[in-house]
Amino acid sequence: MKLWRVLGVAGLAGVAATGVIIARDQRKRAQLTPEQVRARLHELLADDPG
């Protein structure tokens, strides 16, 4: 029974860590102006060999 408890706690920690990473990424994107987004898209398209 102790193994299941450890696995449950590890699973919860993984879910929490994933949530933190997603929230941080969304905050970064929310701070970009439309001009910055447009410039980044143009850079990505210019670098794309296809």
KANORSUL-V812013 format. One record per residue. PHI is phi in whole degrees, -180 to 180 (* if undefined). PSI is psi in whole degrees, -180 to 180 (none if undefined). Layout:
BEGIN
phi->(PHI/PHI)
psi->(PSI/PSI)
END
This chain:
BEGIN
phi->(*/-67/-61/-65/-66/-64/-64/-65/-64/-64/-65/-64/-64/-65/-65/-64/-64/-64/-62/-64/-64/-66/-63/-64/-65/-66/-64/-61/-68/-69/-83/-80/-83/-58/-66/-67/-63/-61/-63/-65/-65/-63/-63/-64/-69/-69/-81/-73/-73/-90)
psi->(-30/-35/-42/-36/-43/-43/-38/-44/-41/-39/-43/-40/-39/-42/-43/-42/-40/-42/-40/-43/-43/-43/-41/-41/-41/-38/-40/-45/-34/-24/-9/140/162/-35/-39/-41/-45/-43/-41/-39/-41/-39/-44/-40/-34/-33/-18/119/-17/none)
END
